[in-house]
Amino acid sequence: MILGSGVAALALSATLSLSGAQPAGTPAPIAPATSGERVPASEAEVKLSFAPLVKKSAPAVVNVYAARNVPVRTPFAGDPFFEQFFGRGEGRTRRESSLGSGVIVDPAGLVVTNHHVIADAEEVRVALADGREFDARVLLKDQQADLAVLKIEDDEPFPSIAIADSDTTEIGDLVLAIGNPFGIGQTVTNGIVSALARTHVGVNDVGYFIQTDAAINPGNSGGALIDMRGELVGVNTAIFSRSGGSNGIGFAIPSNMVRAFTDAAREGRPFERPYVGAGFVPVTADMAEALGLDRPTGALIQTVRRGTPAEEAGLREGDVVLSMNGFPVDNPDTLGYRLATAGLGGQATMVVMSSDGKRETVRLALEPAPENPPRDTRTLDGRTPFAGATVANLSPRLAGELDMPQTDMGVVVTEVERNSPAARFGLRPKDIIYSLNGREVESTRELEEDASNGRGGWRIEVDRNGQRLVQTVR
């Protein structure tokens, strides 16, 4: 049986080689391989099937059903005249459900899926390929990593897929994608790894994906991307599409990230990334030329916060991180991925080039982000523009939870109540209240006191995504 596009192309290549000027009966030469891979050398090899891999792996790929009750708001809510006739619509809800895929990675019943599959779900169920269904408990979820770990229970061990080392995956490797696209049932597609270390995809904060041309469609989210050993190399997460269907470019979270996340869930701890205490930017072509680099690569240190692991390791502003633990660092996203998969405890070895062109090796302590100052969360009220806003003191730990730069400081807005004065004023989550009436805001307590004293008006300066916004309210 001639397989899908990836293998069909190899079959065509073999046919062309055999039809060349070779003596009868002489096999076509095979290019030497550095890691054991080679093109098919005979018709029998071309007709090899993926069926044994599918039989081995498919039972561990599951369907994930998530449901929640969503309040129903009428178009007349908030209008006193129409509410007399139609009511406010309070107490009415509708059932909203979503469908995705998941992978059992432990016979004890640990299931990995995407966070966006089960986000805000009140009920989660897992359906196996053999028809069995189980209520699932969410052990750990992280919106920034777009991963979640579920737990299902049974007297017998579950079929599972071993997690591979994604750092050994190479461009051109054959892979299979298994999932439940469009809710039509378990489906297997094949392709190759078409790129590695894809960044700026805009799916999660890790920004480091395996790209594949195996057909991935809506519903495949959380499904398995497996290699030719039947091991998990990635969790299918996103597609690049203008129509909503597969255009041959899919993205999967690497299995090493999945392993680190699953280990945290298994040990009953949150998934934490090591705290560096420095801000990084990509190296541009002009920067590379000025620094003497042959190409734009690395993560340029823009800021270093005092008393942090970065300062203690000897990192300085203007230094460029070129590698970590022997892996090249192409940009800040790559460095973030390496830090996330390294975990906490111990040290990371970094090769750094200083602004004068000298290279040195430094050791960075892998420590959790501190919560200093304490967040002191407060929900503000009264007749002020901040009424309805929940604010907290910004620390490196809270910044990490909010997916903000860990070098930011001040008082941050964490929530804004709908239809509140703060919402009408235009405050948004992640806004940093920089100053009020010309006085710098250093704590939630100061903000609460100063806001209540602003009877003559409020001049508010807000930092939003690095931009300073100033507004006066009377």
Buried (B, 14 or more C-beta within 10 A) or exposed (E): EEBBBBBEEBBEBBEEBBEEEEEEEEEBEEEEEEEEEEBBBEEEBBEEEBEEBBEBBBBBBBBBBBBBEEEEEBEBBEEEEBBEEEEBBEEEEEEEEBBBBBBBBBEBBBBBBBBBBBBEBEBBBBBBBEEEEBEBEBBBBBBBBBBBBBBBEEEEEBBBBBBBEBEEBEEEBBBBBBBBBEEEEBBBBBBBBBBBBBBEBEBBBBBBBBBBBBBBBBBBBBBBBBBEEBBBBBBBBBBBBEEEEBBBBBBBBBBBBBBBBBBBBBEEEEBBBBBBBBBBEBBEEEBBEEBEBEEBBBBBBBEBBEEBBBBBBBBBEBBBBBBBBEBEBBBBBBBBBBBBBBBBEEBBEBBBBBBEEEEEEBBBBBBBBBBEBEBEEBBBBEEBBBBBBBBBBBBBBBBBBBEBBBBBBBBBBBBBBEEBBBBEBBBEEBBBBBBBBEEEBBBBEBBBEBBBEBEEEBBBBBBBEEEEEEEEEE
